[in-house]
Amino acid sequence: MTFSETDFFPVDAPQAGLLGADELRALNEKVAAVFKSLAIDKRRLPASQLGGRGIPAYVAEWVLEKVVPGQGELTAAEATKVLEWAAKVIPGPSEQNIIKHRLAQGQTVKVLTPLQAEVQIKKGKEPERVAQLSLLGISDAYISDALLDEYPDLLRQGMWGVVQLGALPDGVAVLSFQPMQASINLNLYKEARKKFTLHEWRAVLLTTLGFDPSAFSETQQTWLLCRLLPLVQKNMHMMELAPKGTGKSFMYENISPKVRLISGGNISPAVLFVNNASGNWGLLARFKVVVLDEVQTSKFEKPEEIVGGLKGYLANGKLTRGGLHETASDCGFVMLANITLDDEQRPLKNSLVEELPKFLRETAFLDRIKALVPGWELPKLSSRLLVSLDSPLTVGLKSDFFGDALVALREDLTAESYASRAVKLGGKMPYRRNEEAVRSMAAGLMKIQFPHGEVSSEDFYAYCFKPAIRLRQGIWDELYGLDSEYRQYEALIKQA
């Protein structure tokens, strides 16, 4: 099934509400005035060249605020200062042994790195607290109970921060830790949203993600914002299919340390669910969102066990493996895959999932995926689509603050309450999973665009309900085409 721009946002709908260049330029001062120290000029990051140090945007922006706080474009002197600081504190791949050599000489070393800890309990031995510093290749540093008590996220998904290391006779110790932490006051975030119109807010969100909103149509803006759904909604499981180069993983890499992107390599049940030998929980238990990139070429160990475990998890949020361990998780699961397009830039294959591994095409598995984002409708990622010197709107929210605000919205049930009343599907016998998926996605889109809870019925339909139907329709089309069992229901998902 194909949709056109006017099918999605008809000409008499708010499509005409996109902001012009002058309106976007005027918005810079407004964003800075409303969010103050939580706003940042997004041109500062590419000018700093911190991306070359291999750190995500939410870390790089924290570095900028720590080393050269301020607004406006980054000056040459500020860029030099940042790079000098980074050279001392952010280790490159070739500097691991230099740092270890300094530690062996008795020096203390400060590095900006992700830090993750675990408690190892072995029979007949005292429990050991062990820290891992992946950028340094250190997996067994000593860490104190005091640090673990102060920063419990170190034991969950880990945290980025400045770590001071020192040598012990039998290893390395974490002496101190200064984390990246954004303070979130959700009520203030909601109050700030009230100061913007819907189109202003959508533009601010896209700029925060690093995109130039003036480079996208309204429908394309919506698909970009839909990528945020797994952050604001618990157990939001999605798939995005697109050709190469559309930036499917760009946002997930740079939004939050609570999002884990797996790109390439082997994917095993132990990595996703739980390691039965050690009892350590996998990624789906420790992160808020887990993203599998390049799914069409990924290597899966024990694929039958993986898809079996995923079917159970996607259905009820329970993680288990062989019955040895069991826990609940609200982690969202996202699959990104490349597909082939024809000369008109439409999917070439009759079935959109035809190029996925066979075990991921099983309808019982696909049915548990709530949404299919039509990434083929987005342009290939290029410099003209990103915030640059020529962009009219360049001021957005700091990435670490924004990511934490989105995750905090998971606990806000205002949108769920609204969607439960407003979302009703039509037809003789609506399919239950379609209703649940559309309602959850509509609530999520409300959280993203109307976090303050104030939305007209017209805007809710145009910007929340209708896009949610389109996202679920992509999955439903696949199920309808692959399995006759689903043809007892109507082919089109529609409003009651």
C-alpha positions in Angstrom: 0.0 0.0 0.0 1.3 3.4 -0.9 0.5 6.8 0.6 1.1 10.3 -0.7 1.9 13.4 1.2 -1.6 14.7 0.7 -3.1 11.4 2.0 -1.2 11.9 5.2 -1.4 15.7 5.6 -4.1 17.0 3.2 -3.7 20.5 1.8 -6.5 21.7 4.1 -4.7 20.3 7.1 -1.9 22.0 9.0 0.7 21.2 6.3 0.8 24.9 5.6 1.9 25.6 9.1 5.6 24.9 8.5 7.7 27.8 9.7 9.5 30.0 7.2 13.2 31.0 7.4 12.5 34.3 9.2 10.3 32.7 11.8 12.9 30.0 12.4 15.6 32.7 12.9 13.4 34.6 15.3 13.0 31.3 17.3 16.7 31.2 18.2 16.3 33.9 20.8 13.1 32.4 22.2 14.7 29.0 22.8 17.7 30.5 24.5 15.5 32.7 26.7 13.1 30.0 27.7 15.7 27.2 28.3 18.7 29.4 29.3 21.6 27.1 30.3 19.8 24.0 29.0 20.0 25.4 25.4 23.0 25.2 23.1 23.8 26.4 19.7 24.1 23.2 17.7 26.8 24.7 15.4 29.2 24.5 18.3 29.5 20.8 18.2 30.7 20.3 14.5 33.0 23.3 14.9 34.6 21.7 17.9 35.7 18.6 16.0 34.9 16.5 19.0 33.2 14.0 16.8 36.6 12.9 15.7 37.3 11.7 19.3 34.6 9.0 18.9 32.2 10.3 21.5 28.5 10.7 21.1 26.8 14.1 20.8 25.4 14.0 24.4 28.9 13.6 25.7 30.5 16.2 23.4 28.0 18.9 24.3 28.6 18.2 28.0 32.4 18.7 27.2 31.7 22.0 25.5 29.6 23.3 28.4 32.3 22.2 30.9 35.3 23.6 29.0 34.0 26.6 27.0 30.5 27.4 28.3 28.5 30.0 26.3 26.2 30.6 23.4 26.7 31.4 19.8 29.2 30.0 17.3 32.4 28.4 18.6 35.3 30.7 18.2 38.7 29.5 17.0 40.2 30.1 20.4 37.4 28.0 22.1 37.8 25.2 19.5 41.6 25.1 20.3 40.9 25.0 24.0 38.4 22.2 23.7 40.7 20.1 21.5 43.6 20.6 23.9 41.4 19.4 26.8 40.1 16.5 24.8 43.7 15.4 23.9 44.5 15.1 27.6 41.3 13.5 28.9 39.6 11.6 26.1 41.8 8.6 25.2 42.1 7.5 21.6 42.5 3.8 20.6 46.2 4.1 20.3 46.6 5.6 23.8 45.5 2.7 25.9 49.0 1.4 26.6 50.3 5.0 27.3 47.7 5.4 30.0 48.4 2.0 31.5 52.1 2.8 31.4 51.4 6.0 33.4 49.4 4.1 35.9 52.2 1.5 36.3 54.5 4.4 37.1 52.3 5.4 40.0 50.6 8.4 38.3 47.0 9.2 38.7 45.1 9.6 35.4 41.9 11.4 34.5 39.9 10.2 31.5 36.5 10.8 30.1 35.0 7.4 29.5 32.0 5.2 30.0 32.2 3.4 33.3 30.2 0.3 34.1 30.3 -1.8 37.3 29.2 -5.2 38.4 29.3 -7.2 41.6 30.8 -10.7 41.1 29.6 -13.3 43.7 31.5 -16.5 43.7 31.0 -19.4 46.1 33.3 -19.4 49.0 34.7 -15.9 48.2 33.9 -12.4 49.3 31.8 -10.5 46.7 34.0 -8.4 44.3 33.0 -5.0 42.9 34.5 -4.7 39.4 34.5 -1.7 37.1 34.9 -1.8 33.3 36.4 1.1 31.2 35.8 0.0 27.6 37.8 2.9 26.1 40.9 1.8 28.0 40.5 -1.9 27.6 40.2 -2.3 31.4 37.7 -4.8 32.7 38.6 -5.4 36.3 39.3 -2.1 38.1 38.5 -1.8 41.8 35.5 0.5 42.6 34.2 1.4 46.1 30.8 0.7 47.6 30.5 4.5 48.2 30.6 5.3 44.5 28.1 2.5 43.6 25.7 3.7 46.3 26.0 7.3 45.0 25.6 6.3 41.4 23.5 3.2 41.1 23.2 3.6 37.3 26.8 2.4 37.2 25.4 -1.1 38.0 22.7 -0.8 35.3 23.6 0.6 31.9 26.8 2.4 33.1 27.5 6.1 33.0 29.7 8.5 31.1 32.0 10.8 33.2 35.4 11.9 34.2 37.1 9.0 36.0 40.3 9.4 38.1 42.3 6.2 38.1 45.2 5.1 40.3 47.4 2.0 40.5 47.1 -0.7 43.2 49.7 -3.4 43.8 47.4 -5.9 42.1 45.5 -3.7 39.6 43.8 -0.4 39.0 41.3 1.5 41.2 38.6 4.1 40.4 39.5 6.9 42.8 36.8 9.4 41.9 34.0 9.8 39.4 32.4 13.0 38.0 29.4 11.9 36.1 27.5 13.6 33.3 24.2 14.3 34.9 21.4 16.5 33.7 18.9 17.5 36.4 15.4 17.0 35.1 12.4 18.9 36.4 9.5 17.6 34.3 7.1 20.2 35.4 9.5 23.0 34.3 10.0 21.1 31.0 6.2 21.1 30.5 5.9 24.8 31.4 8.6 25.6 28.9 6.7 23.8 26.2 3.6 26.0 26.7 5.6 29.0 25.5 5.9 27.5 22.0 3.4 26.8 19.2 3.2 23.3 17.9 5.2 24.1 14.8 7.8 26.0 16.8 8.2 23.0 19.2 8.6 20.5 16.4 11.3 22.7 14.9 13.0 22.9 18.3 12.9 19.1 18.7 14.4 18.5 15.2 17.2 21.1 15.8 17.9 19.4 19.1 18.4 16.2 17.2 20.9 18.0 14.9 18.5 18.3 11.9 17.7 21.5 10.0 13.8 21.5 10.2 13.6 23.7 7.1 15.0 20.9 5.0 12.1 18.5 5.6 8.4 18.3 4.7 5.9 18.0 7.5 5.5 14.3 6.9 9.2 13.8 7.0 9.5 15.7 10.2 6.9 13.4 11.7 8.9 10.3 10.7 12.0 11.7 12.3 10.1 12.5 15.5 8.7 8.9 15.5 12.2 7.6 16.1 11.8 9.1 19.6 8.9 6.9 20.5 10.9 4.1 22.3 12.3 6.7 24.6 9.0 8.1 25.8 7.0 4.8 25.8 7.8 1.7 27.7 8.1 -1.5 25.7 7.8 0.3 22.4 9.0 -2.1 19.8 9.6 -0.8 16.3 11.2 -1.4 12.9 12.6 1.1 10.4 13.3 0.0 6.8 15.1 2.4 4.5 17.9 2.4 1.9 21.5 3.0 2.9 22.5 6.5 4.0 19.2 7.8 5.5 20.7 8.2 8.9 18.6 5.5 10.6 21.1 5.1 13.5 22.2 8.8 13.7 19.7 9.8 16.4 20.0 6.6 18.5 23.8 7.0 18.6 23.6 10.6 20.0 20.5 10.9 22.1 21.2 9.2 25.5 23.5 6.8 27.4 20.3 4.8 28.2 20.1 3.8 24.5 22.3 1.0 23.3 23.0 0.6 19.6 24.4 -2.7 18.3 25.9 -2.3 14.9 27.3 -5.5 13.3 29.0 -8.3 15.1 27.5 -11.4 16.6 24.2 -11.2 18.5 23.7 -13.9 21.0 21.0 -14.9 23.6 23.5 -14.1 26.4 24.0 -10.6 25.0 20.3 -9.8 24.7 18.7 -11.8 27.5 20.9 -13.2 30.2 24.2 -15.1 30.5 23.1 -18.3 32.2 26.7 -19.1 33.2 27.3 -15.9 35.1 23.7 -14.8 35.8 24.4 -11.3 34.4 21.4 -9.8 32.7 21.7 -8.8 29.0 21.1 -5.5 27.3 17.3 -5.7 27.3 17.3 -5.7 31.1 19.8 -2.9 31.5 18.9 -0.2 28.9 15.8 1.8 28.1 16.1 1.2 24.4 18.2 -1.4 22.5 18.7 -0.9 18.8 19.9 -3.5 16.3 21.4 -1.8 13.3 22.0 -3.4 9.9 19.7 -6.3 10.8 19.7 -7.7 7.3 23.4 -8.6 7.6 23.8 -9.2 11.3 25.0 -12.6 12.6 22.7 -14.2 15.1 23.9 -17.0 17.3 21.2 -19.6 17.9 18.5 -17.6 15.9 15.7 -19.9 17.0 16.4 -19.2 20.7 16.7 -15.5 20.0 13.4 -15.2 18.1 11.7 -17.4 20.7 12.9 -15.3 23.6 12.1 -12.1 21.7 8.5 -13.3 21.0 7.9 -13.8 24.7 9.6 -10.5 25.7 7.8 -8.4 23.0 4.5 -9.8 24.1 4.7 -9.5 27.9 7.9 -7.7 28.9 9.3 -10.8 30.6 13.0 -11.8 30.1 14.0 -15.4 30.5 16.3 -18.0 29.0 15.7 -21.6 29.5 13.7 -21.0 32.7 16.9 -20.4 34.7 16.3 -16.7 35.3 13.4 -14.4 34.9 12.8 -10.6 35.2 10.6 -7.9 33.8 11.9 -5.0 31.6 10.4 -2.0 30.0 13.1 -1.7 27.4 12.1 -0.7 23.8 13.4 -2.9 21.0 14.2 -1.3 17.6 15.4 -3.0 14.4 17.0 -1.0 11.6 17.5 -2.6 8.2 18.4 -1.6 4.7 16.0 -2.4 1.8 16.3 -2.0 -2.0 14.3 0.7 -3.8 13.2 1.0 -7.4 13.9 3.9 -9.8 11.0 5.9 -8.2 12.5 5.4 -4.7 9.8 3.0 -3.6 10.4 -0.4 -2.0 11.3 -2.9 -4.8 10.1 -6.1 -3.1 6.4 -6.9 -2.7 7.1 -7.7 0.9 9.0 -5.1 2.8 10.5 -7.7 5.2 11.7 -10.0 2.4 15.3 -8.9 2.8 15.4 -9.6 6.6 16.7 -12.9 7.9 14.1 -15.6 7.5 13.5 -16.1 11.2 12.6 -12.5 11.7 9.9 -12.7 9.0 7.8 -15.1 11.1 4.3 -13.5 11.4 4.0 -14.4 15.1 7.2 -12.3 15.7 6.3 -9.4 13.3 2.8 -9.1 15.0 4.6 -8.1 18.2 6.4 -5.2 16.5 4.1 -2.2 17.0 5.4 0.1 14.2 7.1 0.2 10.9 8.7 3.5 10.2 8.8 4.2 6.4 12.4 5.4 6.3 12.4 5.2 2.5 10.3 8.4 2.5 13.2 10.3 4.2 16.0 11.8 2.1 19.5 10.4 2.3 21.5 12.1 5.1 23.7 14.9 3.9 25.2 18.1 5.3 22.3 20.2 3.9 19.9 18.3 6.2 21.9 19.0 9.4 22.3 22.1 11.4 25.0 24.3 9.8 26.1 27.9 9.4 23.3 28.4 6.8 20.5 27.0 9.0 18.0 29.5 10.1 17.4 27.8 13.5 20.5 26.6 15.3 19.6 26.7 19.0 18.2 23.5 20.5 18.2 21.7 23.8 21.3 20.0 25.2 21.3 16.4 24.2 21.9 14.9 27.6 19.1 17.0 29.1 16.7 16.2 26.3 17.4 12.5 26.4 16.7 12.4 30.1 13.5 14.4 29.7 12.2 12.0 27.1 12.9 9.0 29.4 11.3 10.8 32.3 8.1 11.1 30.3 7.7 7.4 30.4 6.3 7.7 33.9 3.8 10.5 33.0 0.4 8.9 32.3 -1.4 12.0 31.2 -1.1 11.1 27.5 -2.1 7.4 28.1 -5.2 8.6 29.8 -6.0 11.0 26.9 -5.3 8.3 24.2 -7.4 5.7 26.0 -10.4 7.9 25.5 -9.6 9.4 22.1 -8.2 6.3 20.2 -10.9 4.0 18.9 -10.5 1.9 15.8 -13.3 1.2 13.3 -14.4 -1.9 11.5 -16.6 -4.8 12.4 -14.0 -6.5 14.6 -10.8 -4.4 15.2 -7.7 -6.6 15.9 -6.6 -6.2 19.6 -2.9 -5.8 18.9 -3.6 -3.1 16.3 -5.7 -1.2 18.9 -3.0 -1.5 21.6 -0.2 -0.5 19.2 -2.0 2.6 17.8 -3.1 3.7 21.3 0.5 3.4 22.6 2.0 5.2 19.7 -0.6 8.0 19.7 0.1 8.5 23.4 3.9 8.6 22.7 3.5 11.2 19.9 1.5 13.3 22.3 4.3 13.1 24.9 6.8 14.1 22.3 4.8 17.0 20.8 2.4 18.0 23.6 4.2 17.0 26.9 2.2 19.7 28.8 -0.9 17.7 28.0 -2.7 20.5 26.2 -3.9 19.4 22.8 -6.9 20.0 20.6 -8.8 17.1 19.2 -7.9 18.2 15.7 -4.2 18.4 16.5 -4.3 15.0 18.3 -5.8 13.4 15.3 -3.4 15.0 12.8 -0.2 14.7 14.7 -0.7 11.7 17.0 -3.6 9.4 16.0 -3.2 9.5 12.2 0.6 8.9 12.2 0.1 6.1 14.7 -2.3 4.4 12.3 0.1 4.7 9.5 3.0 3.2 11.5 0.9 0.2 12.5 -0.5 -0.1 9.0 3.0 -0.9 7.7 3.2 -3.9 10.0 -0.4 -4.9 9.3 0.1 -4.9 5.5 3.0 -7.4 6.0 0.9 -9.7 8.2 -2.0 -9.5 5.9 0.1 -10.4 2.9 2.1 -13.2 4.6 -0.6 -15.1 6.6 -4.2 -15.7 5.6 -5.1 -15.9 9.4 -5.1 -12.1 9.5 -7.5 -11.8 6.6 -10.5 -12.4 8.8 -10.0 -8.8 9.8 -10.2 -5.7 7.6 -7.2 -4.7 5.5 -7.3 -1.0 6.5 -6.8 0.3 10.0 -9.0 3.3 10.5 -10.5 5.5 13.1 -13.9 4.5 14.5 
